[in-house]
Amino acid sequence: MPDALPPRAALAARYPAQDTPPAAFADNPIVAHLLNHRSVRAFTDKPLPEGLIETLVAAAQSAPTSSNLQTWSLVTVQDRERLSRLAAASNRQGFLNTAPLFLVWVADLSRNQRLGEAAGQTLEGIDYLESYMVAMIDAALAAQNLVVAAEALGLGTCYIGALRSKPEVISEELNLPPNAMGLFGMCIGYPDMERLSDIKPRLPQSAVVHRETYKVTPEEAAAVARYDDAMLDFSTRVGQGEVRWLPRMFQRLAGAGSLSGRHRMTEALKNLGFGLK
Ligand SMILES: Cc1cc2nc3c(=O)[nH]c(=O)nc-3n(C[C@H](O)[C@H](O)[C@H](O)COP(=O)(O)O)c2cc1C
């Protein structure tokens, strides 16, 4: 990531709502790199070099994959008109259209289905929710590997979950077969350094890590309250207005209406051929 902070400063930026965690291992170059992650939503028009996509895909395919099933596929999109249509189907996320490369990560059981049919094998396991979950998890792991590789090469990325707002429209646009679904998109390009965001704080570790068994303690509310204050400071500092974390989280999860069209995911997945038994 360009403009990377030294590891200790990155740790402090990640955890303003708790004592900075021990930095003993943060100097490791890969750990330091991970600590510097931030999503990028503004790109320059610098083109991507030849061979880059292939290297990024190799990094993605190097991720672990459940039972080595490799149940994901990738659609790369660079055609501006197609990108405009994808942006329109993704709650009009305009910045999506400015990225030189857009990836659609596909939970893909269709390849397994085709291979089974060609070999005369019935693969009833494909029709179970478990298989869809495997595909979803595999795609997410591969995607994050690609993010880490892209950032190491000076690129910026942003996941686009809004791509799930109209799954059938996305499927049609990308000619996806049954049993394949665009899980999320991803913008990739060289960051516009004038508009690079800061490292975004995360919840204190005490709110997310449980030792041995899960325990709900009063510390959870206290840690979240400190984080809420930290996010207010963050959003004010980066010019996003005075936005706390808790009200945004409540708003995002308030009800079907706040899921931006994604409340009908079961129906959409069934329309796309998934059994989900
Ligand atoms: C699965 C997933 C979907 C996301 N979808 C969107 C999106 O549709 N639009 C967007 O602007 N950011 C999206 N993001 C980015 C998150 O908002 C971002 O990761 C989060 O606010 C933390 O900020 P950071 O990545 O800069 O640390 C998504 C992230 C993930 C992991």
PDBQT file of the ligand as one rigid body, heavy atoms in Angstrom, charges set to zero:
ROOT
HETATM    1  C1  LIG A 301     -17.585  -8.321   1.329  1.00  0.00    +0.000 C 
HETATM    2  C2  LIG A 301     -17.385  -6.821   1.335  1.00  0.00    +0.000 A 
HETATM    3  C3  LIG A 301     -18.254  -6.006   0.630  1.00  0.00    +0.000 A 
HETATM    4  C4  LIG A 301     -18.037  -4.628   0.568  1.00  0.00    +0.000 A 
HETATM    5  N1  LIG A 301     -18.873  -3.863  -0.198  1.00  0.00    +0.000 NA
HETATM    6  C5  LIG A 301     -18.605  -2.537  -0.344  1.00  0.00    +0.000 A 
HETATM    7  C6  LIG A 301     -19.407  -1.752  -1.231  1.00  0.00    +0.000 A 
HETATM    8  O1  LIG A 301     -20.354  -2.234  -1.860  1.00  0.00    +0.000 OA
HETATM    9  N2  LIG A 301     -19.090  -0.437  -1.384  1.00  0.00    +0.000 N 
HETATM   10  C7  LIG A 301     -18.029   0.130  -0.708  1.00  0.00    +0.000 A 
HETATM   11  O2  LIG A 301     -17.788   1.324  -0.903  1.00  0.00    +0.000 OA
HETATM   12  N3  LIG A 301     -17.259  -0.596   0.148  1.00  0.00    +0.000 NA
HETATM   13  C8  LIG A 301     -17.513  -1.909   0.331  1.00  0.00    +0.000 A 
HETATM   14  N4  LIG A 301     -16.721  -2.687   1.158  1.00  0.00    +0.000 N 
HETATM   15  C9  LIG A 301     -15.577  -2.077   1.855  1.00  0.00    +0.000 C 
HETATM   16  C10 LIG A 301     -15.877  -1.879   3.340  1.00  0.00    +0.000 C 
HETATM   17  O3  LIG A 301     -16.765  -0.806   3.495  1.00  0.00    +0.000 OA
HETATM   18  C11 LIG A 301     -14.548  -1.620   4.070  1.00  0.00    +0.000 C 
HETATM   19  O4  LIG A 301     -13.720  -2.741   3.971  1.00  0.00    +0.000 OA
HETATM   20  C12 LIG A 301     -14.801  -1.306   5.558  1.00  0.00    +0.000 C 
HETATM   21  O5  LIG A 301     -15.491  -0.088   5.703  1.00  0.00    +0.000 OA
HETATM   22  C13 LIG A 301     -13.478  -1.184   6.307  1.00  0.00    +0.000 C 
HETATM   23  O6  LIG A 301     -12.652  -0.189   5.700  1.00  0.00    +0.000 OA
HETATM   24  P1  LIG A 301     -11.187  -0.535   5.185  1.00  0.00    +0.000 P 
HETATM   25  O7  LIG A 301     -11.294  -1.647   4.187  1.00  0.00    +0.000 OA
HETATM   26  O8  LIG A 301     -10.669   0.733   4.561  1.00  0.00    +0.000 OA
HETATM   27  O9  LIG A 301     -10.380  -0.932   6.376  1.00  0.00    +0.000 OA
HETATM   28  C14 LIG A 301     -16.942  -4.049   1.280  1.00  0.00    +0.000 A 
HETATM   29  C15 LIG A 301     -16.089  -4.884   2.010  1.00  0.00    +0.000 A 
HETATM   30  C16 LIG A 301     -16.311  -6.241   2.049  1.00  0.00    +0.000 A 
HETATM   31  C17 LIG A 301     -15.367  -7.121   2.833  1.00  0.00    +0.000 C 
ENDROOT
TORSDOF 0
